[in-house]
Structure formats: structure tokens, C-alpha cells
Amino acid sequence: MYQIALIFIGGGLGSLVRFSLSKYLPSQAYFDLPLATFLSNVIASLILGIFIGMELNGKMPLNYRYFIAVGFCGGFSTFSTFSADTLLLLQSNRISEAFLNVFLNVILCILATFVGIYITK
């Protein structure tokens, strides 16, 4: 039950942070892409990478996995929104923006996770 509570609280906090980003950042900014979704995904990937790196180095109690990795990062990252944003770009015949959105999200999220793990070594 304790683990479920950690996931619930972490997910709620992550969702609130994601909502705040989408509320206070312009919806279509640089390169005419959904900036808040992009930043949520990259930042969540970085946080998850830091967490994984600290966990692998024994610097993070295993029980924090539920709060940070499953809860907060799960509530904060926005893969479903990313998918919907990309589909809307495709349906609007904005093919180059759609592919740029996919490329930047995938590459930079993988890079952010790597950087998070790397900086904990």
C-alpha cells in the first residue's frame, strides 16, 4: 500500500508540473513545435536518467523508484500528448514539423537520459 501511495503522490506532482509548463509556456514556439510537451519529455528523461544513475551507484534507496521513476516521471512525461501533437501536425499537412517533432523528442530524450546517468558517475 505504501508503494501505491508513493506512485499516487509522485504522479500527481508530475502532472501538476506538466500542467504548469503547458499553462505558462507558449503552445507553439520554436520551430512551431509544441514546446511544453517537448520540454516535459526531455526534462522527465533527464530526471529519470539521474535517478537510474544514482540507483545504479547505490546512492538512491530502491523505494524511491515508485515515487520518482513510476510516479513523478510517469505523470510528468507526456508521450500520449506527444503522439497527439504529432498526429495533429500530420493532419494539418505539416509533415516536416511532424518529423522534426518526432526526431527531436526521441533523440533528445535518449540523450537526456544518457546525460542523467552520466552525471551521476
LINCORNOR-V340274 format. One line per field, one symbol per residue. phi: phi as a letter, one per 30 degrees, with the letter a starting at -180 (. if undefined). A space follows every 10 residues. Layout:
BEGIN
phi=???
END
This chain:
BEGIN
phi=.ddddddddd dddddddded dddccddbce hhcddddede dddddddddd dddddddicb eeddeddddd dddddddbdd dedddddddd ddicdddddd ddeddddddd dddededddc d
END
